[in-house]
């Protein structure tokens, strides 16, 4: 593999689809490795250390959801894009709940997949400061921009790249309400055309990690008719 290329692991049991994806990614200057089942994918993820995993939901032996969870535990910063069947909304939501950053519905245009990969990689790179390393702090919350770590009351909370990027937006703008479109633009980029429910699912995941009671959030507040804002709390959250 040449250095400098983003590494993409394609996990798909149908050889024709897997090869089709691999050819298009190679044409767009990605370094590609392929796996036909979940067990092989997990082994390759350990050895290959990919930047991006393209992961089909329907896999033999270990399904894509389980693979997603295990890869996310191994590599919190990797970008995971799930491949789901047309009309299977629950697959999309479950994948996002389990740690995926994005999803594509089959059949899809390979150029759109390339665009999604690049948008997610830009998002991943965006939370490393370009000029000055440091911290973002808001009440009991702290983002270590250089170390890419998030803390509440000085205890580290593990975030996915998407969750980290969203918290960075919130902590740069405390008390500001963001629409789902605005959050999508900040985190994924203005030319990204994804499903707005991706924002909602990631907010729910952040709340599960951040809030003492996710059903009555004190940090990430829903602003009805608009979206979400980082409200904060006067006490020790």
N, C-alpha and C positions, 0 to 999 in steps of 0.2 A: 504493500500500500504506500502511496506517495504521501509524504508529510504535507500538512497544510490543507488537505481536503477534509471536509466533514465526513465522518464515518457513519454509515447507515446500515443497520441490520434489518433485513427484510424477512419477516416470518410469515410464511404462507404455504399451505400444504398443496395447493394446486400449482403444479410446475409451470404451466403456461402463464398463469398470472404472475407468479414469482419472477420468472425470466423476463416477462414484459416490463415489470416494475424495475428490475435490475438494469435492463438495457437503457431505459429512459433516465435512470439516475446516473448511470455511468456517462451518458451523453451530456449530462448537465454538471459534470465534474465532481460527483460524489464518489467516495470510496465505498464500495458495496460488498456486503457479505450476506449470504442467504441461508435460511434454515427452513426445513420442511415440517418441523414439529416442535412442540414446546420444550422437550428435554434438550434437544440440540440447540434451541434458541438460548436457553439459560446457560448452557456451557459456553456458547459463543459470546454471550454478553460478558461473562466473566473474563474470557481470554481476549476479546476484541475491544472491550471498553468503548462501545459506540457512543456517538453524540446523539443519534436519533434511532429509535426502533419503530419500524412500520410493522404492526402486529394485527394479524387476522383474528377475529373472535373465534371462529370455528376451526379448531385444530385437533388432530388426533391425540389421544392419551391425555395430555394436560391442555385444557382449553385456554384461550387467549386471556380470559379474565384472571386466571391463576398465574399465568406467565407475567401479566401486567403487574400484579401485586408483588411477585417475587423480584422482578427487575427493579421496581420502584424502591423496594427495601434495600436492594444491593446498591443501587445508583440513584440517589435522590435527585440528582441534577440532570439526568438524561431526559430527552424529549421523547414521549411515547405518543404515537398516532395510531389509533385503532382503525381497522377496516371492518365495517359492518354491512349487513345485507340491507337492501332497500326496504324502507318501511319499518325496520326493527328499532323503534324509538327507545325501547327499554334497554337494548344493547348499547346504544349511544350513552344513555344516562348512567348505566351501570359501569361502563368503561371509565367515564369521567369520575364517578364516585370512587373507583378503585385506584385512581392515580393517573389516568391518561390525561394528556394535555390537549388532545384534539382528536377528531375522527374524520374519516372519509367514508362515504356511502358508495358501495359497488352498484353498478359500474361507474368508474370515474375517469375524467380526463387526466392523463399523466402529467400534463403541464400544471393542472391545478394542484396535484400532489406535490410537485416540485415547489410551487408557490407557497403551499402550506408549510413545507419543511423549512424553507428560507425564512418565512415569517416567524416561525417558532424559534429558529436559531437566532434571529435578530433579537427576539424577546429575551432569550437566554443570555446573549451578550450584553443586552442593555443594562442589566443590573450590576455590571462591573463599571465603576465610574471611569470616565475618560480622562479626567484631569486630576482630580484630588480624591484620594481614598479617605474614608472616614466612616462616620456613623450617622444614622438618622434616629433620633430619639423623640418619643412622644409619651409623656407620662411614664408608665411602667414598661413600655415597649421600646425595643432597640433593634435596629437593623445594622449589622456589620457589613458594609458595602464591599469591603475588600475581601473579607473571609466568607462572604455570602452566607451569613448565619443570622438567624432571627431569635430574639430573646424576649421573654416576658418575666418580669421580676428576676432578671439575671439567670433564668433557667432557659436553656436552648429548646426551641420548638422546631422540629424538622419540617421544612416546607418543600414542596415541589417547585420547579422553576416558575411555573405559572403562578402559584400562590405567592412566591417571593416577589415576583414582578408586580402583582396586584397590591401587595402590602407596601411596596415601595411607592406606588402611585398614591395610596391612601396617606402614608406617613409624610410624603412631601406636601400634601394638601389636607391636613386635618380639618375636620368640620365642613369640608366641601362635599356637596352631594354630586355624585357622578351618575349619569345615565349609563345603561348597559352599552350603548353605542360608544360613548366617550371612553369607558373602560376598555372596550374592545380596541379602539383606536390607540390608546396609550400603550396597551400591553402587546397587541398583535400587529399593530400598524394600520394605517388608513386604507391600504389597498387589500386588506384581508377581509374576505367575505365568509365569515363563519356564522354558526348558529348562536344567537344571543343567550340561549339556555346554558351555554358553556360558562358564561359569567356567573349565572345563578348557582350552578353546581360547584364551581370553585369557591364562591362565597360560602356555601354550606360547608364545604370541607374546611375552610379556614376557621369558621365558627366552631366546628367540632374540636379543633386543636387549640383555639385561643380562648373561647368563652368558658366560664365556669358552668353556665347553663345555656347551651346552644339554642334552646327553645325560647329563651328570654335574653337575647344578646345585649351586652352593655358596650361592646367595642364597635363592631360593625353593625350599623343601624340601617334598617330598611326605611327609605324615604318614599312613602307611598306616592305613586304617580310619576316618580322620577327614577330612583335607583337605590344607591347605597352611599353611605359616608362613614368615615372613621370618627365616631363621636367621642370615645374615650370615657373615662370614669374618674370620679373624684377620689374614690377609695382604692384599696389594693384589690385589683381584679384577679 
